[in-house]
Amino acid sequence: MYSTEGIVIKEENYGEADRFFTIFTKDFGKIRVMAKGIRKIKAKLRSGLQFFNHIYLEFVRGKYFYTAIEAINIDNFQNLKKEPEKLKILFHISNILNKLLKEGRDERIWDLLLKILNKMKEQRFSGARLDLLLRYFEWNLLDILGYHPELHHCVVCFAPLDSKYLMGQEKLKEERLYFSAKEGGILCFRCRDKNKEAKQIDIDTIKILRLILGRKKEILEKLKTGNEKKLKEISRHYLEHILEEKINLL
């Protein structure tokens, strides 16, 4: 028998009374477990095995799949599920985790997910600040998974973005910088023609991305709102390239 902490990120009905759950666990990464008879009214696992519950899980390995034995609530994040804005974010996060995560333990992702969920419980994270929190999760998840973007040099010609080559003696102009999902980073105006799908990006959005990827604890409180629209556009551009599908980004 195995035991671990986990967060339920997907559920699928099976047969008349059973259900499969995809659970992102602290010790085993993403796993898929069967909960037998859970759709019956008096099933003991019903209260624990619910969407985005943080649980203590016990399970056994069967011939074809894992089977849940015990699921005890640590935090059901009920207040988040009652707020439509935050519930939509939970579904968005679960979709990304299901598509991007493979089996295998990664405590960095576990810590990141718990950090975001606990921040979401704070009342100050709503509206534009909640959007920034979601972008923080998306970009740091991609970074941990090996999709770290190049934000300090042109990804094609390697010119430093803060050099006179780009800036001269004037402020950096927005139309001179682009983000290429295909190349995985910033393109200078000289290299734009080599990648037509690249999205225009301004220096303030680049600075925000640099701060987000620095993962300093105080950043989530200090980041200023105002660039959410451009940040969302760049995030969608990068995620859709990695996922190889269109997404409805919140």
Contacts in CASP RR format, 6 or more apart in sequence:
PFRMAT RR
TARGET T0000
AUTHOR 0000-0000-0000
METHOD contacts of the structure
MODEL  1
MYSTEGIVIKEENYGEADRFFTIFTKDFGKIRVMAKGIRKIKAKLRSGLQ
FFNHIYLEFVRGKYFYTAIEAINIDNFQNLKKEPEKLKILFHISNILNKL
LKEGRDERIWDLLLKILNKMKEQRFSGARLDLLLRYFEWNLLDILGYHPE
LHHCVVCFAPLDSKYLMGQEKLKEERLYFSAKEGGILCFRCRDKNKEAKQ
IDIDTIKILRLILGRKKEILEKLKTGNEKKLKEISRHYLEHILEEKINLL
1 58 0 8 1.000
1 59 0 8 1.000
1 60 0 8 1.000
1 69 0 8 1.000
2 27 0 8 1.000
2 28 0 8 1.000
2 58 0 8 1.000
2 59 0 8 1.000
2 60 0 8 1.000
2 61 0 8 1.000
2 66 0 8 1.000
3 56 0 8 1.000
3 57 0 8 1.000
3 58 0 8 1.000
3 59 0 8 1.000
4 25 0 8 1.000
4 26 0 8 1.000
4 27 0 8 1.000
4 28 0 8 1.000
4 56 0 8 1.000
4 57 0 8 1.000
5 25 0 8 1.000
5 26 0 8 1.000
5 27 0 8 1.000
5 54 0 8 1.000
5 55 0 8 1.000
5 56 0 8 1.000
5 57 0 8 1.000
5 74 0 8 1.000
6 23 0 8 1.000
6 24 0 8 1.000
6 25 0 8 1.000
6 26 0 8 1.000
6 54 0 8 1.000
6 55 0 8 1.000
6 56 0 8 1.000
6 57 0 8 1.000
7 23 0 8 1.000
7 24 0 8 1.000
7 25 0 8 1.000
7 52 0 8 1.000
7 53 0 8 1.000
7 54 0 8 1.000
7 55 0 8 1.000
7 113 0 8 1.000
7 117 0 8 1.000
8 21 0 8 1.000
8 22 0 8 1.000
8 23 0 8 1.000
8 48 0 8 1.000
8 49 0 8 1.000
8 50 0 8 1.000
8 51 0 8 1.000
8 52 0 8 1.000
8 53 0 8 1.000
8 55 0 8 1.000
9 22 0 8 1.000
9 23 0 8 1.000
9 24 0 8 1.000
9 30 0 8 1.000
9 51 0 8 1.000
9 52 0 8 1.000
9 93 0 8 1.000
9 94 0 8 1.000
9 97 0 8 1.000
9 98 0 8 1.000
10 21 0 8 1.000
10 22 0 8 1.000
10 51 0 8 1.000
10 94 0 8 1.000
10 98 0 8 1.000
11 19 0 8 1.000
11 20 0 8 1.000
11 21 0 8 1.000
11 22 0 8 1.000
11 49 0 8 1.000
11 51 0 8 1.000
12 19 0 8 1.000
12 20 0 8 1.000
12 21 0 8 1.000
12 22 0 8 1.000
13 19 0 8 1.000
13 39 0 8 1.000
14 20 0 8 1.000
14 34 0 8 1.000
16 39 0 8 1.000
17 36 0 8 1.000
17 37 0 8 1.000
17 38 0 8 1.000
17 39 0 8 1.000
17 40 0 8 1.000
18 34 0 8 1.000
18 35 0 8 1.000
18 36 0 8 1.000
18 37 0 8 1.000
18 38 0 8 1.000
18 39 0 8 1.000
19 34 0 8 1.000
19 35 0 8 1.000
19 37 0 8 1.000
19 38 0 8 1.000
19 39 0 8 1.000
19 49 0 8 1.000
20 32 0 8 1.000
20 33 0 8 1.000
20 34 0 8 1.000
20 35 0 8 1.000
20 65 0 8 1.000
21 32 0 8 1.000
21 33 0 8 1.000
21 34 0 8 1.000
21 35 0 8 1.000
21 49 0 8 1.000
21 68 0 8 1.000
22 30 0 8 1.000
22 31 0 8 1.000
22 32 0 8 1.000
22 98 0 8 1.000
23 30 0 8 1.000
23 31 0 8 1.000
23 32 0 8 1.000
23 33 0 8 1.000
23 55 0 8 1.000
23 57 0 8 1.000
24 30 0 8 1.000
24 97 0 8 1.000
24 101 0 8 1.000
24 109 0 8 1.000
24 110 0 8 1.000
24 113 0 8 1.000
25 31 0 8 1.000
25 57 0 8 1.000
25 105 0 8 1.000
25 110 0 8 1.000
26 105 0 8 1.000
26 107 0 8 1.000
26 110 0 8 1.000
27 105 0 8 1.000
28 103 0 8 1.000
28 104 0 8 1.000
28 105 0 8 1.000
29 101 0 8 1.000
29 103 0 8 1.000
29 104 0 8 1.000
29 105 0 8 1.000
29 106 0 8 1.000
29 110 0 8 1.000
30 97 0 8 1.000
30 98 0 8 1.000
30 101 0 8 1.000
30 102 0 8 1.000
30 103 0 8 1.000
30 104 0 8 1.000
31 59 0 8 1.000
31 66 0 8 1.000
31 103 0 8 1.000
32 65 0 8 1.000
32 66 0 8 1.000
33 57 0 8 1.000
33 59 0 8 1.000
33 65 0 8 1.000
33 66 0 8 1.000
33 67 0 8 1.000
33 68 0 8 1.000
34 65 0 8 1.000
34 66 0 8 1.000
34 67 0 8 1.000
34 68 0 8 1.000
35 43 0 8 1.000
35 45 0 8 1.000
35 49 0 8 1.000
35 67 0 8 1.000
35 68 0 8 1.000
35 71 0 8 1.000
36 67 0 8 1.000
37 43 0 8 1.000
38 45 0 8 1.000
38 46 0 8 1.000
38 49 0 8 1.000
45 68 0 8 1.000
45 70 0 8 1.000
45 71 0 8 1.000
47 71 0 8 1.000
47 73 0 8 1.000
48 55 0 8 1.000
48 71 0 8 1.000
48 72 0 8 1.000
48 73 0 8 1.000
48 76 0 8 1.000
49 55 0 8 1.000
49 68 0 8 1.000
49 71 0 8 1.000
50 76 0 8 1.000
51 81 0 8 1.000
51 90 0 8 1.000
51 94 0 8 1.000
52 76 0 8 1.000
52 77 0 8 1.000
52 80 0 8 1.000
52 81 0 8 1.000
52 90 0 8 1.000
52 94 0 8 1.000
52 117 0 8 1.000
53 71 0 8 1.000
53 73 0 8 1.000
53 75 0 8 1.000
53 76 0 8 1.000
53 77 0 8 1.000
54 73 0 8 1.000
54 74 0 8 1.000
54 75 0 8 1.000
54 76 0 8 1.000
54 77 0 8 1.000
54 114 0 8 1.000
54 117 0 8 1.000
55 71 0 8 1.000
55 72 0 8 1.000
55 73 0 8 1.000
55 74 0 8 1.000
56 70 0 8 1.000
56 71 0 8 1.000
56 72 0 8 1.000
56 74 0 8 1.000
57 68 0 8 1.000
57 70 0 8 1.000
57 71 0 8 1.000
58 68 0 8 1.000
58 69 0 8 1.000
58 70 0 8 1.000
58 71 0 8 1.000
59 66 0 8 1.000
59 67 0 8 1.000
59 68 0 8 1.000
59 69 0 8 1.000
60 66 0 8 1.000
60 67 0 8 1.000
60 69 0 8 1.000
75 117 0 8 1.000
77 90 0 8 1.000
77 117 0 8 1.000
77 120 0 8 1.000
77 121 0 8 1.000
79 121 0 8 1.000
80 86 0 8 1.000
80 87 0 8 1.000
80 90 0 8 1.000
80 117 0 8 1.000
80 120 0 8 1.000
80 121 0 8 1.000
81 87 0 8 1.000
81 90 0 8 1.000
85 126 0 8 1.000
85 127 0 8 1.000
85 130 0 8 1.000
86 120 0 8 1.000
86 130 0 8 1.000
88 250 0 8 1.000
89 120 0 8 1.000
89 130 0 8 1.000
89 134 0 8 1.000
89 250 0 8 1.000
92 134 0 8 1.000
92 249 0 8 1.000
92 250 0 8 1.000
93 113 0 8 1.000
93 116 0 8 1.000
93 134 0 8 1.000
93 137 0 8 1.000
95 247 0 8 1.000
96 138 0 8 1.000
96 141 0 8 1.000
96 239 0 8 1.000
96 243 0 8 1.000
97 113 0 8 1.000
97 141 0 8 1.000
99 243 0 8 1.000
100 141 0 8 1.000
100 145 0 8 1.000
100 242 0 8 1.000
100 243 0 8 1.000
101 109 0 8 1.000
106 144 0 8 1.000
108 144 0 8 1.000
109 141 0 8 1.000
109 144 0 8 1.000
109 145 0 8 1.000
112 137 0 8 1.000
112 140 0 8 1.000
112 141 0 8 1.000
112 144 0 8 1.000
113 137 0 8 1.000
116 133 0 8 1.000
116 134 0 8 1.000
116 136 0 8 1.000
116 137 0 8 1.000
119 125 0 8 1.000
119 133 0 8 1.000
119 220 0 8 1.000
120 130 0 8 1.000
120 133 0 8 1.000
125 133 0 8 1.000
128 225 0 8 1.000
128 226 0 8 1.000
128 228 0 8 1.000
129 225 0 8 1.000
131 225 0 8 1.000
131 228 0 8 1.000
131 231 0 8 1.000
131 232 0 8 1.000
131 250 0 8 1.000
132 220 0 8 1.000
132 223 0 8 1.000
132 225 0 8 1.000
132 228 0 8 1.000
132 231 0 8 1.000
133 220 0 8 1.000
134 250 0 8 1.000
135 212 0 8 1.000
135 228 0 8 1.000
135 231 0 8 1.000
135 232 0 8 1.000
135 235 0 8 1.000
136 212 0 8 1.000
136 219 0 8 1.000
136 220 0 8 1.000
138 235 0 8 1.000
138 239 0 8 1.000
139 149 0 8 1.000
139 209 0 8 1.000
139 212 0 8 1.000
139 213 0 8 1.000
139 235 0 8 1.000
140 212 0 8 1.000
140 213 0 8 1.000
140 215 0 8 1.000
142 148 0 8 1.000
142 149 0 8 1.000
142 238 0 8 1.000
142 239 0 8 1.000
142 242 0 8 1.000
143 213 0 8 1.000
147 184 0 8 1.000
147 238 0 8 1.000
147 242 0 8 1.000
148 213 0 8 1.000
149 179 0 8 1.000
149 184 0 8 1.000
149 185 0 8 1.000
149 186 0 8 1.000
149 209 0 8 1.000
149 213 0 8 1.000
149 238 0 8 1.000
150 183 0 8 1.000
150 184 0 8 1.000
150 185 0 8 1.000
150 186 0 8 1.000
151 161 0 8 1.000
151 185 0 8 1.000
151 186 0 8 1.000
151 206 0 8 1.000
151 209 0 8 1.000
151 210 0 8 1.000
151 213 0 8 1.000
152 160 0 8 1.000
152 161 0 8 1.000
152 162 0 8 1.000
152 210 0 8 1.000
153 159 0 8 1.000
153 160 0 8 1.000
153 161 0 8 1.000
153 186 0 8 1.000
154 161 0 8 1.000
154 186 0 8 1.000
154 187 0 8 1.000
154 188 0 8 1.000
154 190 0 8 1.000
154 191 0 8 1.000
155 180 0 8 1.000
155 183 0 8 1.000
155 184 0 8 1.000
155 185 0 8 1.000
155 186 0 8 1.000
155 187 0 8 1.000
155 191 0 8 1.000
156 183 0 8 1.000
156 187 0 8 1.000
156 188 0 8 1.000
156 191 0 8 1.000
156 194 0 8 1.000
156 195 0 8 1.000
157 188 0 8 1.000
157 190 0 8 1.000
157 191 0 8 1.000
159 165 0 8 1.000
159 166 0 8 1.000
159 188 0 8 1.000
159 190 0 8 1.000
160 166 0 8 1.000
161 172 0 8 1.000
161 177 0 8 1.000
161 186 0 8 1.000
161 188 0 8 1.000
161 203 0 8 1.000
161 206 0 8 1.000
165 188 0 8 1.000
166 172 0 8 1.000
166 176 0 8 1.000
166 177 0 8 1.000
166 188 0 8 1.000
166 189 0 8 1.000
172 203 0 8 1.000
174 200 0 8 1.000
174 201 0 8 1.000
174 202 0 8 1.000
174 203 0 8 1.000
175 189 0 8 1.000
175 200 0 8 1.000
176 188 0 8 1.000
176 189 0 8 1.000
177 186 0 8 1.000
177 187 0 8 1.000
177 188 0 8 1.000
177 189 0 8 1.000
177 200 0 8 1.000
177 201 0 8 1.000
177 202 0 8 1.000
177 203 0 8 1.000
177 206 0 8 1.000
178 186 0 8 1.000
178 187 0 8 1.000
178 189 0 8 1.000
178 192 0 8 1.000
178 195 0 8 1.000
178 198 0 8 1.000
178 199 0 8 1.000
178 200 0 8 1.000
178 201 0 8 1.000
179 185 0 8 1.000
179 186 0 8 1.000
179 187 0 8 1.000
179 198 0 8 1.000
179 199 0 8 1.000
179 200 0 8 1.000
179 201 0 8 1.000
179 234 0 8 1.000
179 237 0 8 1.000
179 238 0 8 1.000
180 186 0 8 1.000
180 187 0 8 1.000
180 195 0 8 1.000
180 197 0 8 1.000
180 198 0 8 1.000
180 199 0 8 1.000
181 197 0 8 1.000
181 198 0 8 1.000
181 199 0 8 1.000
181 237 0 8 1.000
181 238 0 8 1.000
181 240 0 8 1.000
181 241 0 8 1.000
181 242 0 8 1.000
182 195 0 8 1.000
182 197 0 8 1.000
182 198 0 8 1.000
182 241 0 8 1.000
183 195 0 8 1.000
183 198 0 8 1.000
184 238 0 8 1.000
186 201 0 8 1.000
186 206 0 8 1.000
187 194 0 8 1.000
187 195 0 8 1.000
187 198 0 8 1.000
192 198 0 8 1.000
199 233 0 8 1.000
199 234 0 8 1.000
199 237 0 8 1.000
201 230 0 8 1.000
201 234 0 8 1.000
202 227 0 8 1.000
202 230 0 8 1.000
204 227 0 8 1.000
205 227 0 8 1.000
205 230 0 8 1.000
205 231 0 8 1.000
205 234 0 8 1.000
208 223 0 8 1.000
208 227 0 8 1.000
208 231 0 8 1.000
209 231 0 8 1.000
209 234 0 8 1.000
211 219 0 8 1.000
211 223 0 8 1.000
212 219 0 8 1.000
212 223 0 8 1.000
232 249 0 8 1.000
235 249 0 8 1.000
236 247 0 8 1.000
236 249 0 8 1.000
239 247 0 8 1.000
239 249 0 8 1.000
240 246 0 8 1.000
240 247 0 8 1.000
END
